[in-house]
Amino acid sequence: MVEVDKVYESKFKFTGIFDFKAFYNFVYQWLVDYRYPIIEERSYTEKIKPEGKEVEIHWFARRKISDYFRFLLKVDWLILGMTAVEVQKGNIKTKMNKGVIEVKVTGYLEKDYEHRWEASGVSKFLRVLYDRYVIRSRVEQYEEKVMMEVDELVAQAKAYLALEGIKGTVI
């Protein structure tokens, strides 16, 4: 059975003006650039409410590290009160969005995702010994790498919103 260990979780909240489509593409492209070939959008829900759209998105991104290890990043989006606004950027009027974005990124380390240690009870027991004693330092290194990638994604997303969010003035 695949063992999935939750390693780390980080989140942030942004309130202001943003380009939702551009931000969505930015986060997706970041995952592609960090060699996450499998990006699965498990759900995308939009609800129209009097105060604006409410959007909820759940992504799962996986990256193979070895035949035994795989990184999994779960990205949960919640956008509240999203409305369309026009922004003046220099001499150009641009359509953007206004609202609250909450993004939570959770990093997991998957072990034995190819089910190679599932043949018998003995091999399952050997896998536990293998994890705890033989490759313990490698597991710790990968957990640290997952934490760094979660922090990097959150930092890049926050920086993107901070840069894009303050450009221009609302008309």
Beta strands, then each sheet from edge to edge (+ up, - down):
strand 1: 3-18
strand 2: 38-49
strand 3: 52-64
strand 4: 69-89
strand 5: 92-111
strand 6: 169-170
sheet 1: 1+ 5- 4+ 3- 2+
sheet 2: 1+ 5- 4+ 6-
end
